[in-house]
Amino acid sequence: MRTFPQSDKASLERLAIARAVNVKHVSLKMNRTRIKKIITVLLVALWMLQTPGAFGWGNEGHEYVNRVAAEHIPPDMPRFMRHAVAEITYLGPEPDRWRSPSEFALKNAQEPDHFIDLERVAWLAPLPPGRYEFYRKLYEKRAATTDHPDDYLPERVGLQPYITMEVYGRLKAAFREYRHRRAAHQPTLAVEHAIVFYAGWLGHYVADGSQPLHTTIHYNGWVGPNPNGYTTEHGIHAKFETTYVGQNITAKDFARFIHAPERLTDPFADYVAYLRESHRQVEKVYAIEKAGGFNGKGSPEAFDFTTHRLAAGSQMLLNLWYTAWVESATNPEVR
């Protein structure tokens, strides 16, 4: 299972040890309760740094992608969605809130949903549209491989397009139920809440897909042959998507790039194409990092690159919402 170690993890560990060792020298007025609170804070901080991919694009990036998409919902989609911008924005980071070790089954089950290492499936084209067909292909490849066969385990490869399409399907089904209830003059409030949740949940994975490092084996430091001398140190992932974005990017910086939604002719194929386009930008992330573009206020190139990747996420999310809405009226209803 992949992890995203942070560059300052070791320093914080040393700080925790130093604090613990020096606790005995703190003023005698400090009672045991206060000491326990300090230790608890330090342990939480250590957990945060050790948690795999703790923040995805970072809370800010995920919220921005959802917010910008929600602010561009067209008039021919349900009005309640256009009034739910705050809720949809909040839900952007939601799946990252499910990654605490205190909920082991939840964390363990959904870790692979946040990425797909496209290098590991270069031999498989097109990708099968179903999760279990994908599993079968991977296990067949694993059985025929003698060099690092476990690289083809589904949890090593990642399942990003599959969870995305599954949440998309939930959203489309909820839209269909909304249409049915309206036509029958039945209350719609409950299904409206479900739609908002699915729309926000979907946004997390679509945003992950726009971050190139969620599509590659080079997710947190270059691996293998490295003729261009890109960083091999763990830390580039968080430096780019969390620190740099949090300090330098706002939703307004890329909202202008979003246009009216388009109906996707084949949501799965179009989404995989979107992931492949993101994957083509992997080396660009490393080149910008090598040039110092993500340091401090960053470079103009880093700003332009990052805002366009975030915009790509918002646009694909808006397109998926719109496609789910339109298709919910044309697909046969199963009840």
Secondary structure, DSSP 8 states (H G I E B T S, - for coil): ------TTHHHHHHHHHHHHHHGGGS-TTS-HHHHHHHHHHHHHHHHHHHSTTTTTTHHHHHHHHHHHHHTT--TTS-HHHHT-HHHHHHTTTGGGGG--GGGHHHHHHHGGGG---GGGGTT--S--SSHHHHHHHHHHHHHT--SSGGGGSHHHH--HHHHHHHHHHHHHHHHHHHHHHHHTT---HHHHHHHHHHHHHHHHHHHHHHSGGGSSS-TTS--S--TT----STTHHHIIIIIIHHHH--THHHHTT-------SSHHHHHHHHHHHHHTTHHHHHHHHHTTTTSTT--HHHHHHHHHHHHHHHHHHHHHHHHHHHHHHHS----
